[in-house]
Amino acid sequence: MDEKRLNAYAKLLVTEGVNLQPGEKLYVRCDVTGAYFARKIAEYAYSAGAFSVTMLFHDQEFTRLRYGAESEEALAAVPEWLRLQQNGIAEERAAYIGILQEDPELLSS
C-alpha cells in the first residue's frame, strides 16, 4: 500500500475511529508485521494531543510455536498480568485500536 493511503488510514483511525481527544491515552494492538502502520497511527495520535501511546505487539509465528509446544492446561491459563493489563485499559477509558492482519492458514498445519 502506498504511503499516502497509509497516512490517510492512520489519520482516519485516530480522528474518526476512536475520536481521540487531547490528553487521552491510546493503546494500539497489532502483529509485529504491522509495526510500521502502528507507528503511523502513533504519529497522528501524538499530533492530535495524545497523552501517551502504548504499543501491544503480538507475533503470529510465536503463537504457532506456542500452540505446538504448550500443554492444554498452559494454553487455557490466563496470566494474571494480562487480566490486569486489559482491565486497566478499560478502567482508564483509554482509546484502543486493534489491527487484525491474521494469516488464516498459519495455524492449519
ZIBELJO-V37520 format. One record per pair of residues at least 6 apart in sequence whose C-alpha atoms are under 7 Angstrom apart, sorted by the first residue. I is the first residue (numbers start at 1). J is the second residue. Records with the same first field share a line. If there is no record, write none. Layout:
BEGIN
I: J / J
END
This chain:
BEGIN
6: 37
7: 40
10: 40 / 41 / 44
11: 41 / 44
14: 20 / 41 / 44 / 45
18: 95
20: 95
21: 48 / 49 / 50
22: 48 / 49 / 50 / 51
23: 49 / 50 / 51
24: 50 / 51 / 94
25: 50 / 51 / 52 / 53 / 94 / 95
26: 52 / 53 / 54 / 94 / 95 / 96
27: 53 / 54 / 55 / 95 / 96 / 97
28: 38 / 54 / 55 / 56 / 96 / 97 / 98
29: 55 / 56 / 57 / 97 / 98 / 99
30: 56 / 57 / 58 / 98 / 99 / 100
31: 57 / 58 / 59 / 60
32: 57 / 58 / 59
42: 53
64: 107
END
